[in-house]
């Protein structure tokens, strides 16, 4: 599961629209969409992390774990690719 998948699942579970999450995080809805689809990786400020925790009603450790696991999965997938060039 990517971080975007996790974010999408948590947001939907709480019935939060992308637009509402974007407004609370002071980003565009397109940015939230890009995070959820994996086109961009979020670079949250401490304030955004606090807002995300409050909106999703989850501890910071859960968000950090989801992000770290996604990064580790991405690293292992990338290391399995052949080295071309």
C-alpha positions as CSV (number, residue, x, y, z in Angstrom):
1,X,0.0,0.0,0.0
2,X,1.4,3.4,-0.9
3,X,1.1,6.4,1.3
4,X,-1.4,7.8,-1.2
5,X,-3.5,4.7,-0.9
6,X,-3.4,5.0,2.9
7,X,-4.3,8.7,2.8
8,X,-7.2,8.0,0.4
9,X,-8.5,5.2,2.6
10,X,-8.3,7.2,5.8
11,X,-9.9,10.3,4.2
12,X,-12.8,8.3,2.8
13,X,-13.3,6.4,6.1
14,X,-13.8,9.7,7.8
15,X,-16.0,11.0,4.9
16,X,-13.6,13.9,4.2
17,X,-13.7,15.4,0.7
18,X,-10.4,16.2,-1.0
19,X,-11.5,19.8,-1.2
20,X,-12.0,20.0,2.6
21,X,-8.6,18.3,3.3
22,X,-6.9,20.6,0.8
23,X,-8.4,23.7,2.4
24,X,-7.4,22.6,5.9
25,X,-3.8,21.9,4.7
26,X,-3.7,25.1,2.6
27,X,-3.0,23.2,-0.6
28,X,-5.0,22.7,-3.8
29,X,-7.4,19.8,-4.2
30,X,-5.2,18.9,-7.2
31,X,-2.3,18.5,-4.8
32,X,-4.3,16.1,-2.5
33,X,-5.3,14.2,-5.6
34,X,-1.6,14.0,-6.7
35,X,-0.6,12.6,-3.3
36,X,-3.4,10.0,-3.4
37,X,-2.6,8.8,-6.9
38,X,1.2,8.8,-6.2
39,X,2.1,11.5,-8.7
40,X,3.6,13.6,-5.9
41,X,5.0,12.8,-2.5
42,X,3.8,15.1,0.2
43,X,6.3,17.3,2.1
44,X,4.2,18.2,5.1
45,X,5.1,21.1,7.4
46,X,4.7,20.5,11.2
47,X,1.5,22.5,11.1
48,X,0.1,20.4,8.2
49,X,1.0,17.2,10.1
50,X,-0.9,18.4,13.1
51,X,-4.0,19.3,11.0
52,X,-3.8,15.9,9.3
53,X,-3.7,14.1,12.6
54,X,-6.7,16.0,13.8
55,X,-8.7,15.6,10.6
56,X,-8.0,11.9,10.3
57,X,-8.2,11.4,14.1
58,X,-5.0,9.3,14.2
59,X,-1.7,9.7,16.0
60,X,1.4,11.1,14.2
61,X,3.1,7.8,14.7
62,X,0.4,6.1,12.4
63,X,1.0,8.7,9.7
64,X,4.7,8.4,10.0
65,X,4.5,4.6,9.8
66,X,2.3,4.7,6.7
67,X,4.7,7.0,5.0
68,X,7.8,5.1,6.1
69,X,6.3,1.7,4.9
70,X,5.4,3.2,1.6
71,X,8.9,4.6,1.2
72,X,10.5,1.3,2.1
73,X,8.3,-0.5,-0.4
74,X,9.2,2.0,-3.1
75,X,12.9,1.5,-2.4
76,X,12.7,-2.2,-2.5
77,X,10.7,-2.1,-5.8
78,X,13.2,0.3,-7.3
79,X,16.2,-1.9,-6.3
80,X,14.6,-4.8,-8.1
81,X,14.7,-2.9,-11.4
82,X,17.6,-3.6,-13.7
83,X,20.3,-1.1,-13.9
84,X,20.2,0.3,-17.5
85,X,22.5,2.8,-18.9
